[in-house]
Amino acid sequence: MNHLNKKKYKLIAVDLDGTLVRSDQTISPRTLEMLKYAQSQGVKVMIASGRPTCGTIHVAEELELEKYGGYVMSFNGGEICDWATKEVLYKEILNTEVIPFLYEEAKNHDMHIITYMGREVVIEVEDNEYVRYSSMRNRMPIRKVDDFLKAIEGESIVKCMVVGEPDPLRELESELQVVLEGKAGVFRSEPFFLEIVPLGIDKAKGLKVLLERMGIEREEVIAFGDGYNDVTMIEFAGTGVAMGNATEEIKNAADMVTRSNNDDGIVFALEQLVSFT
């Protein structure tokens, strides 16, 4: 890691789960205070999450993004929203031909496919620990449907997820990455969550779109993350910071490794790196 001198930044991009949010699904008061202070000094904050947009609302409210003119980048970069105006600045949707294929693949592997519509998690089953976890984390109710494909007909779907046990899901990930090459992006955001997003979508691309709109340079951005879906953003940002709880692969991609999400890692890094004066 290079020695990093304190500098001014114009945007702080933060992943949620495993980064901003602690293991108990809360944000520490110290971290919340630091990010509000940064915004009060003119630094914009952007949530950069794999969650659906509705699954970030309570966090955006805690951070007061509406008051300070912050942004929400959801679906791993598939959608960007100006939180002050609620204007959708950017949105990509899944190739509709991909979804029936995913549905059959999930069934053939004894797994479940889910998506998000409005404020609901849509799936054919309710009694599944991973689906309940997604519902709890996003604070979105589960809508059980009899026919998944019929339920989403005519909808603009940004992301689907296949949920299942980690080892079989890892194998399915490898298979789908080959079969869907050139059609969709496939990666795991958690050991038990396999995400399928529009081709070419990732957090770095979404961040680049926003920076062009804001008229700021990547060197003026500091990005925090802990997961595989954060690597591109960490590498793209002027300063990429990996949380202490991240895997070695994520840490190796970063300019700095900070403390864990449970130990105010964001605060520790910002105190080291950012000048607000």
Secondary structure, DSSP 8 states (H G I E B T S, - for coil): ------B--SEEEE-TBTTTB-TTS---HHHHHHHHHHHHTT-EEEEE-SS-GGGGHHHHHHHTHHHHT-EEEEGGGTEEEETTTTEEEEE----TTHHHHHHHHHHHTT-EEEEEETTEEEES-S--HHHHHHHHHHT--EEE-S-HHHHTTT-----EEEE--HHHHHHHHHHHHHHTTTTEEEEEEETTEEEEEETT--HHHHHHHHHHHHT--GGGEEEEE-SGGGHHHHHHSSEEEE-TTS-HHHHHHSSEE---GGGTHHHHHHHHHB---
